Amino acid sequence: MKTMDTNLLNNYVLKAIDAYPYELEETVENLNYALSYESNNAYALYLMGRLQAEQFGDYEKAKHYYAEALASKLDFHKVYAHYILVLIWNEDYDEAQKLIDFALTVKGVYKSEIQLFQGCVFECLQKYKKALKALKLAKRLGYNNSYISFIDSEMKRIKNKMKPEKTKKTKSKKKKKKKNKK
């Protein structure tokens, strides 16, 4: 009987995975069935978190589902990146930082992606030099050319944010020099 329940549960989860994000009604229906069979199924909780964040924009509910998924299965790698991103979107930077710090200790997590999100947190906090440092580490840890190109473009974007600060300082120095000459 236990095997039948496990097979049925897996079937609902697989149907939800297959339907997401194109058939949202089917996704929700299958996730609800899966969670009614096993309320702490990590994959169903993870997918429910994605649904809440990406489709409904309900970051608080998404955070709840992601936290439950990790409570059920701490080494579930897929959850970390999505959970961190939701924390960033929700402007929960301290929580995001704690999760980043923990995620970097989890064996098998794509560390480059976590470092990319570290850069995002620093950028949101307008700590651009730290953001660039995190992105440089992400680039070193990356092993996909298109991903590394993406990191390069992110670094360029952040550097462009830093330039206006420098030009303002330069202009104010020029003004001071002109005043001193008079």
Secondary structure, DSSP 8 states (H G I E B T S, - for coil): -HHHHHHHHHHHHHHHHHHTTT-HHHHHHHHHHHHHH-TT-HHHHHHHHHIIIIIT--HHHHHHHHHHHHHH-TT-HHHHHHHHHHHHHTT-HHHHHHHHHHHTTSTTS-HHHHHHHHHHHHHHTT-HHHHHHHHHHHHHH---HHHHHHHHHHHHHHHHHHHHHHHHHHHHHHHHHHHHH-
